Amino acid sequence: MSSGKITTPLRMMIQEWWSGSPHWIAVRAGVFLAISFPPIDLPFMLFLGWLDLQVLLFSTNPRIAQKCRLWVFLACLIWNALTTYWLMMATLGGGLAAIIANSGLMTLTLLVARAVVQTVEQSIGSQQGNRQQWHKQQGNRLARWIRPT
């Protein structure tokens, strides 16, 4: 603790959880999302899978950010392969094509959402100059509605 940073066990666990390789984060996201659907049906795992996807989408780590599309596609591919494996019972080629196409569409949707979030953040940042100042102004507006003076 000589560096001046306060490290709690929870903070250390969270940093360790997401400091792994992007491969591991993508595989973990796909598996968590898959086991949250029937036949296993553990819906609380959806939250962990979604958090892993957010780490992949909005990471500032250059290792992850460079190949964001690849990692998100891998997570979606694992998710689709584990949840829609039954499509291959009709024909193997058709099932594989459907799983790959669906993963591509899901990846495209997530990347469009990422682009929208980044655009909105940039426009808010450029309009207000400082994001903290903007949040403070919003809090002041809310405080006026809650406690009129």
CORRASUL-V249539 format. One record per run of one state. SS is the DSSP state (h for helix, s for strand, l for the rest). FROM is the first residue (numbers start at 1). TO is the last residue. If there is no record, write none. Layout:
BEGIN
SS	FROM	TO
SS	FROM	TO
END
This chain:
BEGIN
l	1	8
h	9	18
l	19	21
h	22	35
l	36	44
h	45	58
l	59	61
h	62	66
l	67	67
h	68	83
l	84	84
h	85	89
l	90	91
h	92	128
l	129	130
h	131	146
l	147	149
END
